[in-house]
Amino acid sequence: MKRLFVITLVLFAVTTGFAQNKNARAVIEVDGICGMCKERIEKAAIRTKGVKSAVWDIQTHELSLIYDERKTNLKEIQQNIADVGHDTKAIKATEEAYLSVHECCRYRDLAVKEQHKDGN
């Protein structure tokens, strides 16, 4: 009887260990400057399998993520964002991807940045 109790206790502990929260939270910096950038960045992140939430802040350039670590990782999420034309600290968008964004979204262009400083 004691043996059955110990086995049950061990199985319960192992099961509880595997049932822990699998969702990770992260905040990454993503370059962009406007509402269209926000929509593009969030869509690229959320379309990554395993991403449950993606919210990008225009002012801070921070993308807050909730994702399943078993299905994806930060590198994959950042690559998907770079593929739609936005730089992260770890992965820079290719020139082709960057040029695919709307002209008002070209965050590398100083003149465009100046236009957006006043909220235009």
GIFEN-V228289 format. One record per helix or strand of 3 or more residues. SS is the DSSP state (2 for helix, 1 for strand). FROM is the first residue (numbers start at 1). TO is the last residue. If there is no record, write none. Layout:
[[SS | FROM | TO] [SS | FROM | TO]]
This chain:
[[2 | 2 | 18] [1 | 23 | 30] [2 | 35 | 46] [1 | 51 | 56] [1 | 62 | 68] [2 | 74 | 83] [2 | 95 | 99] [2 | 103 | 105] [2 | 110 | 117]]
